[in-house]
Amino acid sequence: NAGVTQTPKFQVLKTGQSMTLQCAQDMNHEYMSWYRQDPGMGLRLIHYSVGAGITDQGEVPNGYNVSRSTTEDFPLRLLLAAPSQTSVYFCASKPLSGTGIYYGYTFGSGTRLTVV
Amino acid sequence: ELKVEQNPLFLSMQEGKNYTIYCNYSTTSDRLYWYRQDPGKSLESLFVLLSNGAVKQEGRLMASLDTKARLSTLHITAAVHDLSATYFCAVEYGQNFVFGPGTRLSVLP
């Protein structure tokens, strides 16, 4: 199984540019999410989705946009990149809570983004 | 709003010694997860704790959960260099997980 696939692994953007981080999973998980990881701050939730056509904001959603047209894909869009968005981004998926299946998140390999 | 704290944030220990990492959280939850992250890598699942009193062990690591105290511990027995990594606890809150800030562990020879 491929699990959760994130692309690209590394990206450098100029301030004001836009880009899309891709995330795809092949485990038929209903839940998908995006986190950013900054030194000393753990992982903070940006956006999440509990199924195709359903998205919601997390703790730090400003400057990011998401959509979920299929169960497999959950892209994250940076609209106008800013240096404060320099971070490592992780996509994660899992079965929905309440289904009786609990094994936590499966994470992608991460995208290291630098905005200059 | 759920807050998750870990202590210590940094831990330097000698090989062969024992130590405990603490994870406490502010709101009731019955499910807690531990992850390991090596530098420059993604997060790897270590333990899934699903109820009060749950205890899981894998090699030199043992995790436990006390939901009444809102506390989980990750105990390291006879540390070896290969355990050097950052350890995160994550508390399930609705459909999402809230992560602690991480404990960076260095095991010295």
Chai-1 contact restraints between the chains, C-beta under 6 A:
chainA,res_idxA,chainB,res_idxB,connection_type,confidence,min_distance_angstrom,max_distance_angstrom,comment,restraint_id
A,Y31,B,Q95,contact,1.0,0.0,6.0,A-B,restraint_1
A,G42,B,F99,contact,1.0,0.0,6.0,A-B,restraint_2
A,G42,B,G100,contact,1.0,0.0,6.0,A-B,restraint_3
A,G42,B,P101,contact,1.0,0.0,6.0,A-B,restraint_4
A,G42,B,G102,contact,1.0,0.0,6.0,A-B,restraint_5
A,L43,B,F99,contact,1.0,0.0,6.0,A-B,restraint_6
A,L45,B,N96,contact,1.0,0.0,6.0,A-B,restraint_7
A,V50,B,Q95,contact,1.0,0.0,6.0,A-B,restraint_8
A,S97,B,Q95,contact,1.0,0.0,6.0,A-B,restraint_9
A,Y102,B,V48,contact,1.0,0.0,6.0,A-B,restraint_10
A,Y102,B,L50,contact,1.0,0.0,6.0,A-B,restraint_11
A,Y103,B,V48,contact,1.0,0.0,6.0,A-B,restraint_12
A,G104,B,Y33,contact,1.0,0.0,6.0,A-B,restraint_13
A,G104,B,S45,contact,1.0,0.0,6.0,A-B,restraint_14
A,G104,B,V48,contact,1.0,0.0,6.0,A-B,restraint_15
A,F107,B,S42,contact,1.0,0.0,6.0,A-B,restraint_16
A,F107,B,L43,contact,1.0,0.0,6.0,A-B,restraint_17
A,S109,B,S42,contact,1.0,0.0,6.0,A-B,restraint_18
A,G110,B,S42,contact,1.0,0.0,6.0,A-B,restraint_19
